[in-house]
Amino acid sequence: MRRIKISFSLLLTVIYIVLSCAYIVLFDRLLAVVAADPETVQAWQTYKGWIFVLFSGILFYFMLAAAVKVRIYSENTLKHANEKLRAIISASPLAILTLDTENHILSWNQAAEKMFGWEEKEVLGLLNPIVPDAKALEYRSYLKKAAGGELDNALEIELQKKDGMLLAASLSLSPTRNSSGEINGYVALISDITEQKLREKQLQYMSLYDALTGIYNRAYFEHEMHRLANSRLNSLGIIVCDLDGLKLYNDSLGHAVGDKLLKAAAQVIKSCFRESDVVARIGGDEFAILLPNADRQATEAACERIRLALQEYNKKHEKYYLSMSVGYAVCTGEAINVDDLFREADNNMYREKARRSSAVRETTMQILLRALAARQYTNGQSAEQMEKMVAGLAMKTGITGEHLKDIRLFAKFHDIGNVGVPEKILFKKEPLTSKEIEIIRRHPEIGHRIALSAPDLIHLADWILKHHEWWNGDGYPLGLKGSDIPLECRILAIVDAYDALTNDRPYRKAKSKEEALAELKRAAGIQFDPELVNIFIDLVTSGEYHEMLQSSERTYHPAQGI
């Protein structure tokens, strides 16, 4: 049985009719019983009509008042809802547009004004201006899907701003319908995803490329290496290169210089290959190259190109010397085990490094000499004179042969730790602060670490650490005193002080020979070994030192020993 829903208004009407009819019938019957006189009956009939009209009017008033109240409430509710909706649309970070079926703009919120540059009054009634011609077909296809209810996801599309610039946007379209259910327009929600897309590109770049050098990273290299192994190649060559002395560059000149060298090395290697070739940084100082379908001859030729490119680079860039050890491996045939092939190339690179050990040591010493030169007060000639003076005093104490060579090398590199001290402190003309003094006093420890990283200086590391100790124990960093200080350090301390006193410094002018010797004598037994001070003063005053400085004796060169 069908249930019929009766509206409240119809129910009231039916009740009103029933009650009215009952009132009329009952009143007439009652009147017929109590009144027989026609005039009386007529009078009561009039009263009956007035009573009916009065009660009907009262009832009508209350019903009308209730209806008006409901209507006013509905209108206010709708008004508040519309105001809330407008506020939400206005405050929304999303650009919200309403469009008719012909794609004309009907409304345009503040976020849309900010996002695209047009004010609402400029675009109302216009054909949607944010869709560039190149994207019109894609946009129309999306509109068609929206109308058919076929959309599951937002459309990522490039939209056009007022100034002609494009932005990456996420577009969602929903159709609006009239009372008949027909589509009469669309609501578009648009968010600017330009920054999101940039971040995605950056993440994608970082997943493929080395952030420092801009060439491929290890992850991409290994992916390509295994991909090539699964393809049909006649042969595969792998080259592995290792940058010599990078740790020493980092320790002596700082990581900023080390980073510059890595970038330079990457560009030198890359310049030897095609843009499409896989050149990758696979470790801190290690690079690798994949050569598909390259035989042994082609791979050897590629290695030679790298060596020649390094020579050309070093001719043009004397400040920072680039040296690399290069190894390679080639596999031919269908079954290529790329992991074994890479391991073979890596081992060959290390064998090459071992064969080139003297050249690698030469590179190390060149790095240190250049680093030290940038942190010295004196020029090369003055440093050479100091070496001779140290050697002269050492010989007076009975030091000869290889020991003498070591002490001259020590004289050259004793202040290598200064590379870790900022230049603004080293060359400061004003008095140093307590903090700056503390920084300078770290240089023996820095020099000690650097010496331990340099094969030719390892045996001097202990002397470099202790060359600022004082005879009375007030020196640094260990507070050694007397004969606990190595003889080599005591010798150097006297000559170093004399050299400093007789040469200009940023904070004072040079003293005369006599003034310098007097200073040394006053510090004997405090800062310096008193016995060695007397020997040194005799050397200087007797003229023996003058003869040493005028001699043409060979000085240390890293490739020659002494």
Secondary structure as UniProt FT lines:
FT   HELIX           8..34
FT   HELIX           38..91
FT   STRAND          95..99
FT   TURN            101..102
FT   STRAND          104..108
FT   HELIX           110..116
FT   HELIX           120..123
FT   TURN            124..125
FT   TURN            129..130
FT   HELIX           133..135
FT   HELIX           136..147
FT   TURN            148..149
FT   STRAND          155..160
FT   TURN            162..163
FT   STRAND          166..177
FT   TURN            179..180
FT   STRAND          183..192
FT   HELIX           194..208
FT   TURN            211..213
FT   HELIX           218..229
FT   STRAND          235..243
FT   TURN            244..245
FT   HELIX           246..253
FT   HELIX           255..270
FT   TURN            271..272
FT   TURN            275..276
FT   STRAND          278..281
FT   STRAND          286..292
FT   HELIX           296..316
FT   STRAND          324..332
FT   HELIX           338..355
FT   HELIX           357..373
FT   TURN            374..375
FT   HELIX           380..396
FT   TURN            397..398
FT   HELIX           401..413
FT   TURN            414..415
FT   HELIX           416..420
FT   HELIX           423..426
FT   HELIX           434..440
FT   TURN            441..442
FT   HELIX           443..453
FT   TURN            455..457
FT   HELIX           458..460
FT   HELIX           461..466
FT   TURN            467..468
FT   TURN            471..472
FT   HELIX           482..484
FT   HELIX           487..501
FT   TURN            506..507
FT   HELIX           513..523
FT   TURN            525..527
FT   HELIX           530..542
FT   HELIX           544..550
FT   TURN            558..560
//
